[in-house]
Amino acid sequence: MSRIAVTGDDAIAQAAKIVNPDVVAAYPITPQTIIVERFSDFVADGEVDTEFVCVESEHSAMSACIGASTAGGRVFTSSASAGIMLMFEILQIASSSRTPIVMAVANRAISGPINIHGEQTDQLLFRDSGWISIFAETNQEAYDSTIMAFKIGEHSDVLLPVAVGIDGFILSHAIEGIEPTDREFVFEFLGGERKAALRLDPDNPVSVGLLHLQDYYMEARAQVRDAQQRAKQVIIDTYKEWKELKGREYHPVEGYMIEDADYAFVTMGSGAGNARTAVDELRAKGEKVGLIKIRVYRPWFGKEFSQLTKNLKGVISVERAHSFGSPGGILGQDVKSTLFDSKQTPCIAEYCYGLGGRDCLVKEWSEMYDRSKKSFMEGKNLPYFWWGVRV
Amino acid sequence: MIDIRLHGRGGQGVMTSSYLIAEAALLEDKFVHAFPTFGPERSGAPIAAFARISDEKFYVKTEVYEPDIVVVQDPSLLSQIDVTKGLQEGGIILINTDDPNKDTVRNIKEKRPDAKIYTVNASLIAKEEIGLSVTNTAILGALCKITENAIIELKMLEKAIQTRFKGKGAIAEKNIRAINRSYTEVKK
């Protein structure tokens, strides 16, 4: 099939269109994206069978999604930045109610100061909520990941909501060519309509979202914990199936030029494209550098990650997110704890970059590498560093 | 890989220009990445949009700082911002102007003697052919011509316009007339 030109927003809207969910509930908060705007066109034009619920806030959007999902529906929504903040309480309910909602997140900075540009802190802030968390590097990945998210989340071993992140503006507003697929394929890939074993059904009444006090709360949370762990195999299997059917190969954690590398960047999202370009340029100069791209952030694929880091002398963790007062970055803490758990002791440098959409050029990635390598060669870690901040 | 930077003002469809370039290039199965300056548009404010086109797959996702080609859609920008900033040695500048001998255009020529500078009266063409002096499509025919159809072909641009303005009455046809005129009327 020939490629079509779409923005990241459009890619996700098109993916949702061929998934043809039962319900989409969304609210156009600033900064919303055109994902649900486009989707509402599909509804108005009769191109989908979806019931579109235009709610009065993001808090309500997620609540309506949970209601629809609990009734057994296939449900989609999208949000970003401030919208995520407003639905934060309900995000936790979505996972604890075991509703496999799929949400696209145009990753954008959170206030304040007010800013709507690319940054992943919004999605990382709900890393502890039980949501499966995926970041796309390209519009094709965004498209494929959105479709696969339904399969992963709805799997009976999982039953968790899934967030698919695209960097605000850098992907959401940029046109790339993607290879689309069609509704028949997706319908078959997802195994037809959603089959919810447990749902609100007047003939077989169940209760969802009840009070769990000291007696059962921990068990309920442990079930989400276990579902996150079981999701790993489901994700691996889904990627394998996608490769067989579509030819595009995905892994939860992906190495590039890593086999013989001494040092490697670790990053997520569209920044991986710039890191990869920097790796190519550095390799051309004889540097033994690679890249580890985290596609699936939650659940964290520690075993797969430590397979890729086992021969490294230095790890350069670079993230478009921040956590004030923390012992490093958000991604950086996962990286460091995985290295510790696997008893690997490469040197480490951690960078926060590109907050609020600030661009970071390929040559800056190379500069980060040079700066880190210099320290690594002296056997020293580098303290957590905010790249490009004026003093 | 060819990096293009387009200058215009918010509301003039600069983003659409960059998208059309990408859509036309994709019809030739090239690899593309096209986007506006990452930010909200404000009507009338100077804005830029970018298009990267390559025969090979590429991964870079930054804005364009060292373009091979600069397209200036609004001539009033010439005296307000440095459109030549970062332009590659021997790069191309395509300017929409009603008078190639204007001081603002001459200043660019003096500043960048290495650059290949072309002009076209896209505003007039747009007004006569489309009925609006919105130059975002009109100027792209000239871009095809001065790059000898190597980056995007006029025929593919026509197709991309037809697709983008499908179902919008005579708009596609008018725009296609405009790009064909700018294709023939562009001057060095």
Chai-1 contact restraints between the chains, C-beta under 6 A:
chainA,res_idxA,chainB,res_idxB,connection_type,confidence,min_distance_angstrom,max_distance_angstrom,comment,restraint_id
A,R3,B,L26,contact,1.0,0.0,6.0,A-B,restraint_1
A,A5,B,A22,contact,1.0,0.0,6.0,A-B,restraint_2
A,A5,B,E23,contact,1.0,0.0,6.0,A-B,restraint_3
A,A5,B,L26,contact,1.0,0.0,6.0,A-B,restraint_4
A,H117,B,F38,contact,1.0,0.0,6.0,A-B,restraint_5
A,F169,B,F38,contact,1.0,0.0,6.0,A-B,restraint_6
A,I170,B,K61,contact,1.0,0.0,6.0,A-B,restraint_7
A,H173,B,F35,contact,1.0,0.0,6.0,A-B,restraint_8
A,A174,B,H33,contact,1.0,0.0,6.0,A-B,restraint_9
A,A174,B,F35,contact,1.0,0.0,6.0,A-B,restraint_10
A,I175,B,Y19,contact,1.0,0.0,6.0,A-B,restraint_11
A,I175,B,A22,contact,1.0,0.0,6.0,A-B,restraint_12
A,I175,B,A34,contact,1.0,0.0,6.0,A-B,restraint_13
A,E176,B,H33,contact,1.0,0.0,6.0,A-B,restraint_14
A,G177,B,L26,contact,1.0,0.0,6.0,A-B,restraint_15
A,G177,B,V32,contact,1.0,0.0,6.0,A-B,restraint_16
A,S270,B,K61,contact,1.0,0.0,6.0,A-B,restraint_17
A,G273,B,Y59,contact,1.0,0.0,6.0,A-B,restraint_18
A,G273,B,K61,contact,1.0,0.0,6.0,A-B,restraint_19
A,N274,B,V60,contact,1.0,0.0,6.0,A-B,restraint_20
A,N274,B,K61,contact,1.0,0.0,6.0,A-B,restraint_21
A,R276,B,Y59,contact,1.0,0.0,6.0,A-B,restraint_22
A,T277,B,Y59,contact,1.0,0.0,6.0,A-B,restraint_23
A,T277,B,V60,contact,1.0,0.0,6.0,A-B,restraint_24
A,G357,B,F38,contact,1.0,0.0,6.0,A-B,restraint_25
A,D359,B,T62,contact,1.0,0.0,6.0,A-B,restraint_26
A,D359,B,E63,contact,1.0,0.0,6.0,A-B,restraint_27
A,L361,B,T62,contact,1.0,0.0,6.0,A-B,restraint_28
A,V362,B,V60,contact,1.0,0.0,6.0,A-B,restraint_29
